[in-house]
């Protein structure tokens, strides 16, 4: 859903309703019950709160622990920066408590880069995830040309 929200401009107030519209099976039943019991009101629940409630409902703690462990061990290895970034983002999106700020996200991503990319990126002392990612692409392209 979040990819769709990135690709198609979606008002914050519409995100919960659109996501719930895609539910089927047990998720649709859960949503219907929650609305009927007035425990969730899509008109007042923010997207972030809805996302957290949904993850708590359908994402067991054991899975969260596994993802946190995988996140701590995540390294770029032989992957491209783009491939590493996709897995990094997936893990962060699955368990939002992994990073608390943009700076945390930038530092965690930087730590997992291959040593030859990490050395250059670290020297820049970049403060945002967007800048770290941009420079990592830049260094990777430079290394490929060299």
WOZIUR-V859664 format. One line per field, one symbol per residue. ss: DSSP state (H for helix, E for strand, C for the rest). burial: b if it has 24 or more other ideal C-beta (glycine too) atoms within 12 Angstrom, else e. A space follows every 50 residues. Layout:
# WOZIUR-V859664
ss=???
burial=???
This chain:
# WOZIUR-V859664
ss=CHHHHHHCCCCHHHHHHHHHHCCCHHHHHHHHHHHHCCCCCCCCCCHHHH HHHHHHHHCCHHHHHHHHHHHHHCCCCCCCHHHHHHHHHHHHHHCHHHCC CHHHHHHHHHHCCCHHHHHHHHHHCCCCHHHHHHHHHHHHHHHHHC
burial=eeeeeeeeeeeeeebbbebbeebeeeeeeebeeeeeeeebebeebebeeb bebbeeeeeeeeeeeebeeebeebebeeeebeebbebbbebbbbbbebbe eeeebbbbbbbbbbeebbebbeeeebeebeebbebbbebbeeeeee
